[in-house]
Amino acid sequence: MRWFVGPTLPESSSAARTKSRNRMQAARSRIELIDIARGVALVAMAIYHFTWDLDYFGYVEPGMSITGGWKFFARSIACSFLFLVGFSLYLAHGHRFRARPFLKRLGMIAAAAVAITAATYILFPDSFIFFGILHHIALATIVGATFLRLPVPVLLLLAAAVIAAPHYIQAPFLDHPAFWWTGLSSNVPTTNDYIPFFPWFGAVLLGIAGAKTAERFGLLARLSEIRPGGVMPVLAVAGRHSLLFYLLHQPVLFSCVWLFMQVMPPDRGPAFMQACTAQCSTQRDEAFCRAYCGCVLEEVAAQGRSDALFAANPDEETRAWLENLVLQCSMEKEE
């Protein structure tokens, strides 16, 4: 898709005509810095997903990819993507709505979102993606298009309201599965990617506001003159084909880690002992925790259910089995 900056009607003054010519010049040029920024976000996303894959297959400390700094890293990546969605949406349709490219891109994103849901439902039925980043982008594209003509102050106020909404809007009917996409529900099930409308649409509104502000101060014309694509061609190409990159990178990374596991399976025992002991030590002494965690690990190995112990999203039967095992080891070491 190309990003265009449409000209406003020229005034009679020379300054207005110059401003109009600058906008026309920007309209003829693709802003490569947008591609580069999107490419950087894609690389960051690939790094995070690779870490998630290592976590899933047991090569790092359990839960590392969804806690602490990695959790913040994942959220910052999502914010950057959605900001760029709003920014690009204004560049493409801020002055003249072009229905054909809009519907074409929307259809591609929606189809990809449906494919992601279907694939993850087959592979991870207990944590499939029902409203992830692509689902959000599809909805945000539709809703955001209705806000393109709003002034920047209004956009900023709306963004603040959307971001704050989950902290203030609560109602029992919002817990129904039909409203899980909103982000206002309190009982959303486990899912591998969850980017609900609230508060994440706020980043899209900030992107629209950012593009309008950049245009107001003549930054878009200046940005269009910067050509870093030749210096960073890989990032530029990835940014121009972001949807294809998104759809392909995780299956490739996941498959590579799985193939590596067939040759060198991870030793999950030390990582489990470290995580289990650290959690247990918040309530009991270290000696008890080492004995208790060792008991769990030994019983799991004896029953041949190591995969169940380290499953990212265990089913109900596995949870019940783990609870009984934990109770058994706790009582045994207590005695």
ChimeraX attribute file (.defattr): number of C-alpha atoms within 10 A of each C-alpha:
attribute: neighborCount
match mode: 1-to-1
recipient: residues
	/A:1	12
	/A:2	13
	/A:3	20
	/A:4	25
	/A:5	25
	/A:6	19
	/A:7	17
	/A:8	14
	/A:9	9
	/A:10	14
	/A:11	12
	/A:12	8
	/A:13	8
	/A:14	10
	/A:15	11
	/A:16	14
	/A:17	15
	/A:18	13
	/A:19	17
	/A:20	18
	/A:21	16
	/A:22	17
	/A:23	22
	/A:24	17
	/A:25	18
	/A:26	24
	/A:27	21
	/A:28	14
	/A:29	16
	/A:30	19
	/A:31	25
	/A:32	23
	/A:33	19
	/A:34	19
	/A:35	23
	/A:36	22
	/A:37	16
	/A:38	24
	/A:39	24
	/A:40	19
	/A:41	23
	/A:42	23
	/A:43	17
	/A:44	16
	/A:45	21
	/A:46	17
	/A:47	15
	/A:48	19
	/A:49	18
	/A:50	20
	/A:51	19
	/A:52	21
	/A:53	21
	/A:54	22
	/A:55	19
	/A:56	22
	/A:57	21
	/A:58	23
	/A:59	18
	/A:60	19
	/A:61	17
	/A:62	23
	/A:63	16
	/A:64	16
	/A:65	23
	/A:66	17
	/A:67	12
	/A:68	10
	/A:69	11
	/A:70	16
	/A:71	13
	/A:72	13
	/A:73	18
	/A:74	18
	/A:75	14
	/A:76	15
	/A:77	18
	/A:78	18
	/A:79	21
	/A:80	18
	/A:81	22
	/A:82	25
	/A:83	24
	/A:84	24
	/A:85	23
	/A:86	28
	/A:87	25
	/A:88	22
	/A:89	25
	/A:90	27
	/A:91	24
	/A:92	21
	/A:93	20
	/A:94	21
	/A:95	15
	/A:96	13
	/A:97	14
	/A:98	11
	/A:99	9
	/A:100	9
	/A:101	14
	/A:102	17
	/A:103	13
	/A:104	11
	/A:105	15
	/A:106	17
	/A:107	13
	/A:108	12
	/A:109	20
	/A:110	17
	/A:111	14
	/A:112	19
	/A:113	23
	/A:114	15
	/A:115	13
	/A:116	19
	/A:117	18
	/A:118	16
	/A:119	14
	/A:120	17
	/A:121	15
	/A:122	10
	/A:123	10
	/A:124	16
	/A:125	15
	/A:126	18
	/A:127	18
	/A:128	22
	/A:129	24
	/A:130	22
	/A:131	24
	/A:132	20
	/A:133	18
	/A:134	20
	/A:135	24
	/A:136	23
	/A:137	26
	/A:138	20
	/A:139	16
	/A:140	22
	/A:141	21
	/A:142	14
	/A:143	14
	/A:144	19
	/A:145	17
	/A:146	9
	/A:147	17
	/A:148	22
	/A:149	14
	/A:150	12
	/A:151	13
	/A:152	18
	/A:153	10
	/A:154	13
	/A:155	22
	/A:156	18
	/A:157	13
	/A:158	17
	/A:159	23
	/A:160	16
	/A:161	15
	/A:162	19
	/A:163	16
	/A:164	14
	/A:165	15
	/A:166	17
	/A:167	11
	/A:168	9
	/A:169	10
	/A:170	13
	/A:171	10
	/A:172	8
	/A:173	10
	/A:174	18
	/A:175	17
	/A:176	12
	/A:177	12
	/A:178	10
	/A:179	14
	/A:180	20
	/A:181	20
	/A:182	18
	/A:183	20
	/A:184	22
	/A:185	21
	/A:186	14
	/A:187	11
	/A:188	15
	/A:189	11
	/A:190	12
	/A:191	17
	/A:192	16
	/A:193	14
	/A:194	20
	/A:195	23
	/A:196	22
	/A:197	23
	/A:198	21
	/A:199	20
	/A:200	24
	/A:201	27
	/A:202	26
	/A:203	26
	/A:204	28
	/A:205	30
	/A:206	25
	/A:207	27
	/A:208	32
	/A:209	26
	/A:210	20
	/A:211	24
	/A:212	23
	/A:213	15
	/A:214	16
	/A:215	16
	/A:216	10
	/A:217	10
	/A:218	15
	/A:219	14
	/A:220	22
	/A:221	22
	/A:222	16
	/A:223	17
	/A:224	19
	/A:225	15
	/A:226	12
	/A:227	13
	/A:228	15
	/A:229	16
	/A:230	10
	/A:231	9
	/A:232	12
	/A:233	14
	/A:234	14
	/A:235	25
	/A:236	23
	/A:237	17
	/A:238	21
	/A:239	24
	/A:240	19
	/A:241	15
	/A:242	17
	/A:243	16
	/A:244	12
	/A:245	17
	/A:246	16
	/A:247	14
	/A:248	10
	/A:249	16
	/A:250	16
	/A:251	10
	/A:252	12
	/A:253	18
	/A:254	18
	/A:255	12
	/A:256	13
	/A:257	17
	/A:258	17
	/A:259	12
	/A:260	12
	/A:261	15
	/A:262	9
	/A:263	8
	/A:264	9
	/A:265	14
	/A:266	15
	/A:267	11
	/A:268	18
	/A:269	14
	/A:270	11
	/A:271	16
	/A:272	21
	/A:273	20
	/A:274	15
	/A:275	15
	/A:276	19
	/A:277	22
	/A:278	14
	/A:279	12
	/A:280	17
	/A:281	15
	/A:282	10
	/A:283	9
	/A:284	11
	/A:285	11
	/A:286	14
	/A:287	10
	/A:288	16
	/A:289	22
	/A:290	18
	/A:291	18
	/A:292	25
	/A:293	21
	/A:294	18
	/A:295	19
	/A:296	22
	/A:297	22
	/A:298	14
	/A:299	16
	/A:300	17
	/A:301	14
	/A:302	10
	/A:303	8
	/A:304	11
	/A:305	13
	/A:306	16
	/A:307	14
	/A:308	17
	/A:309	19
	/A:310	17
	/A:311	14
	/A:312	18
	/A:313	18
	/A:314	16
	/A:315	13
	/A:316	10
	/A:317	10
	/A:318	15
	/A:319	14
	/A:320	12
	/A:321	13
	/A:322	17
	/A:323	11
	/A:324	12
	/A:325	17
	/A:326	17
	/A:327	13
	/A:328	16
	/A:329	19
	/A:330	18
	/A:331	11
	/A:332	12
	/A:333	14
	/A:334	10
	/A:335	6
